[in-house]
Amino acid sequence: MIRRKTDPRILDAQELKIVRALVRDPRLSDNKLGEQNRIPVRTVSRKRARMEQDQLLRYFTELDMGESGTGHFQCRHMYIIRFEVDVRLSRFLEEINREPKVVTVFTRSVYESHVAEIDGRVALVMLIDGVSDADIVERFQEEILPALKSNHGKKAIEDVSTFRLLSKVRMLRNYIPDVNMDNGRISDSWHSDAIFVA
């Protein structure tokens, strides 16, 4: 479900402390969060549960399948797919919501994707992983492009552009894998004031 929210939610001082600690280490228990931040554990539990319920907190696990991880994928390309002018955003989002809840070509190949707007048209930005540059091109041409046409119409795609991504630098604002990450979390030497939460 794609959630639309209009009213901003301002975090109080305790919530900011909780979120900064979770950005550093999402595996922290409520007890540890309370202890480290001098907040009663029941308050931590209540505030954390509310932020989760409001979809302010999201937890992800990333398995590095690239060269420095499992080695399954050796490269990544960014594709920008621009759709015809008659493809409406609301219809596009409805079609995405109807995708089957199973592993698909998108699950196997797409590291990340975003709906975008280019010159007044709906676009899709996809980061696609592959064993080689040629593998990515083949995956896109033989699997991803036919799936997109099946989902959104045979003549829905107007234009495709792509470029090769060389190295990940920053993720989710605060994570700089080669600089501040240690053992799957932000290292203790990275000061809490350097963790951005708004």
Long-range contacts (C-beta under 8 A, 24 or more apart in sequence): 1-97, 2-93, 2-96, 2-97, 3-55, 9-54, 9-56, 11-56, 11-197, 14-39, 14-43, 14-44, 14-47, 15-47, 15-51, 16-197, 18-44, 18-47, 18-48, 18-51, 19-51, 19-57, 19-197, 20-192, 20-195, 20-197, 21-192, 22-48, 22-57, 23-174, 23-186, 23-195, 23-197, 24-185, 24-186, 24-190, 24-192, 24-195, 25-185, 25-186, 26-59, 26-60, 26-185, 27-185, 65-129, 66-129, 72-131, 73-129, 73-130, 73-131, 74-130, 74-131, 74-132, 75-129, 75-130, 75-131, 75-132, 75-133, 75-136, 75-164, 75-165, 76-111, 76-127, 76-128, 76-129, 76-130, 76-136, 76-164, 76-165, 77-127, 77-128, 77-130, 77-133, 77-136, 77-140, 77-162, 77-163, 77-164, 77-165, 78-125, 78-126, 78-127, 78-128, 78-162, 78-163, 78-164, 78-165, 79-124, 79-125, 79-126, 79-127, 79-128, 79-140, 79-144, 79-160, 79-161, 79-162, 80-116, 80-118, 80-123, 80-124, 80-125, 80-160, 80-161, 80-162, 81-123, 81-124, 81-125, 81-126, 81-148, 81-157, 81-159, 81-160, 82-118, 82-119, 82-121, 82-122, 82-123, 82-157, 82-158, 82-159, 82-160, 82-161, 83-121, 83-122, 83-123, 83-124, 83-152, 83-156, 83-157, 83-158, 84-121, 84-155, 84-156, 84-157, 84-158, 85-120, 85-121, 85-158, 87-121, 87-122, 87-152, 87-153, 87-156, 88-122, 89-115, 89-117, 89-122, 92-122, 92-152, 95-151, 95-152, 96-151, 99-151, 104-147, 105-139, 105-143, 105-144, 105-147, 106-144, 106-147, 109-136, 109-139, 109-140, 109-143, 109-144, 110-144, 121-158, 124-148, 127-165, 133-164
